Amino acid sequence: MISESATSVLPEELRDRDQWVCWKEELRDGKPTKIPVTPSSGAFASSTDPETWASFETALEYADTGNADGIGFVFTDDDPIVGVDLDDCRDPASDDVDDTALDIIERLDSYTEISPSGTGFHVLIKGELPDGRNRRGSIELYDTARFFTVTGDHLEDTPPRVARRQDALVAIHREYVQDTDPDPEHESGGHRSRDETETTGSAAHTDVDLEDEELLERAQNASNGEKFERLWRGSTAGYESQSEADMALCCLLAFWTGGDHQQIDRIFRQSGLLRDKWDEVHYADGSTYGEKTIQRAVASTSEFYDPDTRETATESAPRTSETSTAATRDKSERTPNRAYLVEKNRLLTDRVDELEATLEQKTERIEQLEATNRTLRDQLTTCEERLEMHDQRSERETDVDSSPDHDSLWTRTKQFVGRRKE
């Protein structure tokens, strides 16, 4: 049963939607199964029939009566919510979590809670589920016509909100769900060595052959050099987690190194983003966090810096540092890193969402001020009418207080109203 304190951690974007049901656990074919029921009536609920859903408050109230075992959120085509169900990946006694689940939770970096059984996790994100299969082994992805049990047992260190994670969703779907090719590591009967991991990557690997210092200089002088410099100094501004900043820097280094894993690792270790986590083993194949980050950065990079192309393009020009820098910038602009563009698009999308929300708030404030302004104008008009009536009565009265003080006050009042009318 979800506790009252647990409900406070549920993201508002879920609580505000009337897409809630309750559920009961029943045995079907000898296995415990969670059956959705309609809040208040207890009748069978359907994940495709909105008439059987209710508000969050209604579902919670019905569950509190003891007639249901918990509440659940229904996914529909009308919302951007996607659920990632990770089963049988957690030991409730020791809190140990398997490497695959840790990898997925870390990369999605969104609201995550422990499932009712305590042996799995539910991750909720915003995005669009890619085409193809949506289930493989203990991993399931849903975005419509299904419901998630909700416990409010928020996983510590994960965001309290439902974040937009389209790029991460696509990558995880491809790596863990859609890809059915045999794993060459398992076929070989063992794990790859560090050297094999570092030299295996994109087939488009280019031999750049630049010393670290020269490469850094060119990267910092490129058209996106300001971004590179920020990441190089260790700034994570504009990124929702340091893991995203790590990936962004590795993607830039992948472009400039031609996909050289060893050089990327060597240069990254000189940056302000380096932390102990870089050398921690996070994966079942023995890979460290840093090795896997580099591997993914190179795999997502479709274009690499090519010194030969640069030399050919500038061989008729004087060999000056200015020409070299201009050519490097031109190359960087013509062959942008795909991952860089994807990341930039995500940041722009988030910024647009923020601006739209701010605009909506300002519009509401303007409407409130206009209403207040109309009220004040009406009150002022009423005062003017009363003063006019008082003036007319004063002219008809024969016994008028003609003291200097009274005449002065009344005269000033009429003058003010006269100026207001003008």
N, C-alpha and C positions, 0 to 999 in steps of 0.2 A: 504494500500500500504506500502511495506517495505521501510524504509528510507535508505539513503546512510550511515548515521552514524550507523544504526542498523546492516548493513551488516558486519561491522568490528568486531562485537562480535560473529558472527557465527563461529563455529569451522572449522578449516582448513580442517579436514578430511571429512567434508560434502561439502565444497566449491570446493574441488579438484576432486570430482566425477561428471561425466557427467550423472547425474541421476535427472535432474531438469525439471520440467514442470511449466506452469502457470495455473491459474484457474480463472474461472468466477463464480459469484453467480447467479443462476437462480432458479425460482420457479418450483418445481415439486410436483404435488399433493398438491399444496397449501403451501408447505414448502420450505424455502430457501435451496438450495443444491449447493455445490461447485463442479463445473464441470472442470476436467482437460483439458487443451488445449495445443497444441504444440507451443512452443516458435517460433516466427517469422511468422508462417503461420496462427495461430489461429484456426487450425482444431482440432477436438476432439483428445485428447491424451489417450493412454492406459497405464495403470500401468504394463502391461505385454509385451509391444512392445517398445524396446529400440530405434527404429527408430523415435519415437515421443518424445524422450527426448532430452535434450541439456545440454550444460555447464551452470554453475551458472551464468556466465557473460551474456550469450545469453538470458537466462530466465529473468534476471534482466532488461536487456535493453528492452525486449519486454514489460514487465510489466510497465516500465517507460513511454511507449508510451500512456498508458491509455486504451489499448485494452484488458487488463486483470486486475483483481482485486488484484492479488498477485502471489506469486511463491510457489512451493511445491517440496518436496524431495521424490523420489520414493524408496521404499524398495525392495531389490532383494535378491535372494539366494546367490549372489556372494559377498555380503558385510556382515560384522558382526553387522550391525546397527539394533537395535530394538527400536520401538517407543511405548511409553506408553501414551495413550490419556485419560485425566481426564476431563470429561465434567461436567458442571453445579455444580461446586464446589467452585466458587469464586464470590464474590459480587463486581462488578467493582466500585461501588460508595464508599464502605467502605474498600475494599481490604481484607475483611474477607474471610478466607478459611476454608472449613470443615476439621474435624479431620482426616478423611480417606486420603484425598489428601495430607495433611501435613505429615502424616506418610509415605506414599509412596514416596513423593518427598525427604524427609529426608533420608530414607533408601537407595534409589537409588543414591542419592548424585552425580548427573551428570548434564550435560547441560539441563536447563529447561527454557522454554519461555511461555509467556502468549498467549493463542490462539487468533485468529482474533476477536472473539466475546467479548473477555475480561472476559468470564465466566468460562474458563477452562485453562488447562495447557497441554503442550506437553513436555514429558521427553524423551531424546534420550540417549541410552546407547549402549554398546557393549556386546553381549552375544548370546545365543541360546534360542529361545522361547521354553519352555517345551511343550510336547505333551498335547493334550486335548483342551478344549474350550479356546477361546482367548477373550471372552467378557462376562461381567456380569454387569448389571446395567449401570452405567455411566463410567465404566472402560473398556478400550479396549487395547489389545496388538497386535502389528503388526511387522512382520519381512520380509514379501515378498508380492508382487502383490498388494500393496496399496501405497498411497502417503499421506504425512503429509503437511498441509499448514505450511509455515514458515514465522514468523513475525520479528524475530530478537529482539523481546521485552524480553530480557533476564531477568529472575527472579533473583533479587538480592540475594546474599549469596549462590547461587548454582555455581558449578564449570563452567569455561568457555570452558571446553572440554568435549568430549564424552568419559566417563569413562567405563572401563570394570566392570560389576556388575552382573556376572552370579549367584552368590549365593543369592544376594538380589532379583534378578528377579525370581528365582525358589521359594523362600519363599513367595514373594508377589503373584505370580501366584497361589500358593497353598492356601494361606489365603483368597485372595479376589476374585479370578476368578474361580479356579477349584473346591474348596470346596463348595458343595451344601448342606451339612448337616445343619439342623436347628441350630440356635444359642441358646444354653441352657440358656443364660442370658435372651434372649427375651422370651423363653418359660416359664421361671419362673416369668415373669412379672416384673422383676426389675433387678438391678445391683448387682453384687457380692460385698460383703463387703471386706475390706482390709484383714481381717483374712482369708476369703475364698480364695481370690486371692493368698495369700502367701502360702497356704498349698495345693493348687491344682497344679499339674505339672506332671512330668514324672511318669509313673507307675513303673519305675525302681528305685524309690527313695530308697536310702540306709541309714540306721541309722548309721552315722559315730560316733556321740557323742564325738567329740573332742572340747576342749576349743579353743577359737579363737587364743590365743597365740601359742598353740601347732600346730594348723592347719597351721598358717602362717609360722612357722618354717619348717614344713615338705614341704610346697609348695615352699619355698625359697631354700630348699636343694635338690629338685627334679632335674631330668635331664633337665627340661625346666625352672629351677628356675631363670635363668638369665632373661628370658623373663618376668616371673612373677614379678621379682624385679623391672624391668624397668616400667612396667605398674603400679605397686604398688606406685612407686615414683611419678607417674603422667606423665611419658614420653609418647608421642604419636608418636614417631619416627617410621617410617615404616607403618604408617596408614594415609589414606587420609583425615580422619576426626576424631574428638574426639569421635564421636558416635561409630565408628568402634573400637576404643581403649576401650571404655566402654564395648562393647559387648565381646571383647577378654578377658578382665579381668573377666567378669561375667561368661564366659564359663569355665575359669580355676577354678574359685571359685565353680561353679556348680559341677565340678568333685570332688573337695576336700571336699565339704560339703555334698556330697551325694544328691544334689538337694534340699537342705534346703533353701527355699526362705528367711526366716527371717534371717538366719545366713549370707547368701550372702549379703543381704542388710546391715546388721550390720557391716560386715567386709569392704564392699565397701566404706561405709561412713568414714572409717579410712584411705582410700587411697588418693593419691594426685590427682586422677581423679575427685573427688567429686566437683560438681558445683551446682549452684542454680537450673539449669534445671532438676536435678535429682528428685526434688519434685514438678515440675510443671505438672499440668493435661494437657495431650496432646490427650486424647482419649474420644470418646463419652460415653464410659461406666464409666467414672470417673477415669480411671487408670492414674497414673502419668508416666512420661517418665521412671523413675527408675523401677517401678513395671513391666512395659511392657518389658523392657530390660531384667530383671531377668527371666521373664516368657519365653521369647524366648530363652534365653541361656540354661535354663533347658530343654526345649522342644527339642533343637538341640543336646543335650548331650546324647549319647547312652551308655557310660560307666562311672561308678562312682568308686571312691576310696572305697575299702572295707577293713577296719581294721581287720576283722575276717580272711579274706584270707591271709593278711600279717602275722598275728600271727601264723596261721597254717603252713605257709611256713617257719617260722623261729623258731618254738618252740624247735627244737633240737639244735639251735645255742645259744651261749652265749647272755644274755640280755644286750648288750652294745649299747651305742648310735651309734657306728659305724655300727653295724649290723642293727639297726633300720633304719638308714639313707639309707643303701644299699638296704634294702628290699623295702623301700618306693620308691627309684629310680627305682628299678626293676618293681614294680607294675605300676608306672607312664609310663614306657617305654612300658610295655605290653598292657596297656589299655589307649591309647592316646585318647584325647577328639576329637570327630569327627569335631566339629566346629573349634577346633584349627588346625586340619589338613587341613580343607577347607581354612581357612584363610592363612595358610602357603603356600598352593598351589597357592592361588591368588597372594600373594606377590612374589613368585618365578616366576610366569608367567609374572608379570609386570617387574621384573628384567631382565628376558630373553628378553622381548621386548626392554628394554632400551639398553641392551648389543648388540642386533642385529642392532639397529639403530646406535650405536657408531661404531660397526664394519664396517657398510656400509660407514659411514663418513670417517673412517680411510682408507678403501680401495680406496675411491675416491681420498683422499689426496696422497696416495702412487702412484696412476696412474698419478696424476698431477706432482709429483716430478720426476717420471721416464721419463715423457715427457720433463720436463725441463732439466733433465740430458742428454737426447738424443740430445736436441737442443745445449746444451753447448759442447757436444762431437763433434757435427758436426762443430760448430764454431771453435773449437780448431784444428780440422783436416784441415779446410780451412786455418787457420793461418800457420800451419805447411807447407802446400803446397806452400803458398805464400813465406815463408821464404826460402824454398828449391829452388824455382825459382829465388829468389833474389840472392841466393848464387851462383847458376850456372851462372847468368848474370855477377856477380862480377868477377868470375874467367876468363870470356872471355874478360873483359874490360882491356885495356892496361893502361888507366889513372885512377888508383885507388887511392882514398884518403887514404894515408897511415899514417895519423896523429895518434899519440898515443891514443887520445881520441876516435877517430872513430873506430880504431882497437879494442879497449877494449870493446866498446859497442857491436860491431858486434860479437866479440868472445864470449861474455857472452850470447848473444841471441842464437847462434848456440849451445853452450853448454847446454842451457836450453832445446832446442828442442831435442838435442841428448839424454838427460836424460829422456824426455817425451816418446820418442820412445822405450827406453829400458824398 
